[in-house]
Amino acid sequence: MELEDRLAVKLLAQAQALLGKAMNETLCTHPDRRLVRALVTDAQAMIAEFGDTYFEERAGAPAGDQAASG
């Protein structure tokens, strides 16, 4: 796995952690909807950045094709 892919996966893990925090907040008796919205917005940005990095084409072939070949 290339360095860029590993960094992208770290972004996905961070997004997962933010979504976990958002979920925990929503389960509170009196959730702070502003906090939940901020956490989800940050997670969306991280997921978008993950997609841009992880699924970008490298050396003329899509990332999925490279995984199948090696």
DRENKEFI-529877 format. One line per 10 residues: for each residue x, y, z of N, C-alpha, C, O. Coordinates in nm, 3 decimals. Example, Ala and Ser with C-alpha at 12.3 -4.5 7.8 and 13.67 -1.06 7.14 Angstrom:
<recs>
1.319:-0.569:0.780:1.230:-0.450:0.780:1.320:-0.330:0.780:1.424:-0.332:0.846 | 1.285:-0.225:0.708:1.367:-0.106:0.714:1.290:0.003:0.787:1.341:0.114:0.804
</recs>
This chain:
<recs>
0.086:-0.118:0.000:0.000:0.000:0.000:0.090:0.124:0.000:0.185:0.134:0.078 | 0.059:0.216:-0.089:0.138:0.338:-0.101:0.112:0.432:0.016:0.011:0.422:0.085 | 0.206:0.523:0.037:0.195:0.620:0.147:0.066:0.700:0.137:-0.002:0.722:0.237 | 0.032:0.745:0.017:-0.090:0.824:-0.002:-0.214:0.745:0.040:-0.306:0.799:0.101 | -0.215:0.616:0.007:-0.328:0.531:0.044:-0.337:0.515:0.195:-0.446:0.518:0.252 | -0.222:0.497:0.259:-0.222:0.483:0.406:-0.271:0.610:0.473:-0.345:0.604:0.571 | -0.229:0.725:0.422:-0.275:0.852:0.478:-0.424:0.870:0.455:-0.494:0.924:0.541 | -0.472:0.826:0.340:-0.615:0.835:0.311:-0.694:0.748:0.407:-0.800:0.788:0.455 | -0.644:0.629:0.436:-0.712:0.539:0.529:-0.715:0.600:0.669:-0.812:0.581:0.743 | -0.610:0.673:0.706:-0.611:0.742:0.835:-0.722:0.847:0.839:-0.786:0.865:0.942
-0.743:0.915:0.728:-0.854:1.011:0.721:-0.988:0.941:0.743:-1.075:0.992:0.813 | -1.002:0.825:0.683:-1.126:0.750:0.700:-1.145:0.709:0.846:-1.257:0.713:0.897 | -1.038:0.670:0.912:-1.046:0.633:1.053:-1.083:0.754:1.140:-1.160:0.742:1.235 | -1.027:0.869:1.106:-1.061:0.991:1.181:-1.207:1.028:1.160:-1.275:1.072:1.253 | -1.256:1.011:1.037:-1.397:1.039:1.009:-1.486:0.945:1.089:-1.590:0.985:1.141 | -1.445:0.820:1.098:-1.522:0.723:1.175:-1.528:0.764:1.322:-1.633:0.754:1.385 | -1.416:0.811:1.376:-1.414:0.857:1.514:-1.507:0.976:1.535:-1.578:0.983:1.635 | -1.506:1.070:1.441:-1.596:1.185:1.451:-1.743:1.142:1.445:-1.826:1.195:1.519 | -1.774:1.047:1.358:-1.911:0.998:1.349:-1.951:0.927:1.478:-2.067:0.936:1.520 | -1.858:0.859:1.542:-1.885:0.796:1.671:-1.918:0.899:1.777:-2.010:0.881:1.857
-1.842:1.009:1.777:-1.869:1.118:1.872:-2.006:1.179:1.844:-2.081:1.210:1.937 | -2.037:1.197:1.717:-2.167:1.254:1.680:-2.280:1.162:1.725:-2.382:1.208:1.776 | -2.262:1.032:1.706:-2.363:0.937:1.747:-2.381:0.939:1.898:-2.494:0.938:1.947 | -2.271:0.942:1.972:-2.280:0.948:2.117:-2.354:1.074:2.162:-2.433:1.070:2.257 | -2.328:1.185:2.096:-2.394:1.310:2.131:-2.544:1.301:2.105:-2.624:1.351:2.184 | -2.581:1.239:1.994:-2.724:1.228:1.963:-2.798:1.139:2.062:-2.919:1.152:2.078 | -2.727:1.050:2.127:-2.789:0.961:2.225:-2.803:1.024:2.363:-2.864:0.965:2.452 | -2.748:1.142:2.381:-2.760:1.213:2.509:-2.905:1.255:2.532:-2.985:1.263:2.439 | -2.936:1.280:2.657:-3.070:1.326:2.692:-3.104:1.458:2.623:-3.215:1.476:2.574 | -3.007:1.549:2.621:-3.026:1.679:2.556:-2.908:1.703:2.462:-2.814:1.774:2.496
-2.914:1.643:2.343:-2.801:1.657:2.250:-2.786:1.801:2.200:-2.883:1.873:2.181 | -2.661:1.839:2.179:-2.630:1.970:2.121:-2.626:1.952:1.969:-2.528:1.902:1.914 | -2.733:1.992:1.904:-2.745:1.971:1.759:-2.637:2.046:1.681:-2.596:2.002:1.574 | -2.592:2.159:1.735:-2.485:2.233:1.666:-2.357:2.152:1.666:-2.284:2.149:1.566 | -2.329:2.085:1.778:-2.210:2.000:1.787:-2.221:1.882:1.691:-2.125:1.848:1.622 | -2.338:1.820:1.688:-2.358:1.706:1.598:-2.339:1.750:1.454:-2.273:1.681:1.376 | -2.397:1.864:1.418:-2.383:1.914:1.280:-2.236:1.941:1.247:-2.190:1.906:1.138 | -2.162:2.000:1.338:-2.020:2.029:1.316:-1.940:1.901:1.299:-1.854:1.891:1.211 | -1.967:1.801:1.384:-1.895:1.674:1.375:-1.924:1.603:1.243:-1.833:1.550:1.179 | -2.050:1.603:1.203:-2.087:1.537:1.078:-2.028:1.611:0.958:-1.983:1.549:0.863
-2.029:1.743:0.963:-1.970:1.823:0.854:-1.821:1.795:0.841:-1.770:1.779:0.730 | -1.751:1.789:0.954:-1.608:1.757:0.951:-1.585:1.616:0.896:-1.492:1.594:0.818 | -1.668:1.522:0.938:-1.654:1.385:0.889:-1.678:1.378:0.739:-1.607:1.307:0.668 | -1.779:1.452:0.690:-1.806:1.454:0.546:-1.685:1.507:0.469:-1.650:1.453:0.363 | -1.622:1.610:0.521:-1.505:1.667:0.454:-1.391:1.565:0.451:-1.321:1.552:0.350 | -1.373:1.495:0.561:-1.266:1.393:0.567:-1.295:1.278:0.471:-1.204:1.227:0.405 | -1.422:1.237:0.462:-1.458:1.129:0.372:-1.438:1.172:0.226:-1.391:1.093:0.144 | -1.472:1.296:0.196:-1.451:1.346:0.060:-1.302:1.350:0.026:-1.262:1.312:-0.084 | -1.221:1.394:0.121:-1.076:1.398:0.098:-1.021:1.256:0.083:-0.932:1.232:0.001 | -1.074:1.164:0.163:-1.034:1.023:0.150:-1.063:0.974:0.008:-0.977:0.915:-0.056
-1.185:0.999:-0.040:-1.223:0.954:-0.173:-1.136:1.014:-0.282:-1.096:0.946:-0.376 | -1.106:1.142:-0.268:-1.022:1.209:-0.367:-0.883:1.147:-0.371:-0.824:1.133:-0.478 | -0.831:1.112:-0.256:-0.695:1.057:-0.248:-0.691:0.909:-0.282:-0.608:0.866:-0.362 | -0.778:0.832:-0.222:-0.772:0.687:-0.234:-0.815:0.637:-0.372:-0.758:0.540:-0.424 | -0.914:0.702:-0.431:-0.967:0.654:-0.557:-0.915:0.729:-0.679:-0.962:0.705:-0.790 | -0.818:0.819:-0.660:-0.764:0.891:-0.775:-0.688:0.795:-0.864:-0.636:0.693:-0.818 | -0.682:0.828:-0.990:-0.610:0.743:-1.086:-0.461:0.766:-1.072:-0.415:0.880:-1.063 | -0.387:0.657:-1.071:-0.241:0.661:-1.062:-0.182:0.589:-1.184:-0.226:0.480:-1.220 | -0.086:0.650:-1.244:-0.014:0.589:-1.358:-0.109:0.542:-1.466:-0.085:0.439:-1.529 | -0.218:0.615:-1.489:-0.307:0.585:-1.599:-0.409:0.476:-1.570:-0.494:0.450:-1.656
-0.405:0.412:-1.453:-0.502:0.306:-1.422:-0.575:0.342:-1.293:-0.514:0.395:-1.200 | -0.704:0.313:-1.286:-0.777:0.337:-1.162:-0.718:0.255:-1.047:-0.662:0.148:-1.069 | -0.732:0.305:-0.924:-0.674:0.238:-0.807:-0.724:0.095:-0.794:-0.648:0.008:-0.753 | -0.849:0.069:-0.828:-0.905:-0.066:-0.818:-0.834:-0.163:-0.910:-0.817:-0.280:-0.875 | -0.792:-0.117:-1.029:-0.719:-0.203:-1.122:-0.583:-0.240:-1.068:-0.537:-0.352:-1.089 | -0.518:-0.147:-1.000:-0.386:-0.176:-0.945:-0.395:-0.279:-0.835:-0.307:-0.365:-0.824 | -0.500:-0.273:-0.752:-0.515:-0.369:-0.643:-0.532:-0.510:-0.698:-0.483:-0.606:-0.639 | -0.602:-0.523:-0.810:-0.624:-0.654:-0.868:-0.496:-0.712:-0.926:-0.479:-0.834:-0.933 | -0.405:-0.624:-0.968:-0.281:-0.674:-1.030:-0.170:-0.695:-0.930:-0.068:-0.754:-0.966 | -0.185:-0.650:-0.808:-0.072:-0.670:-0.719:-0.110:-0.657:-0.582:-0.026:-0.671:-0.493
</recs>
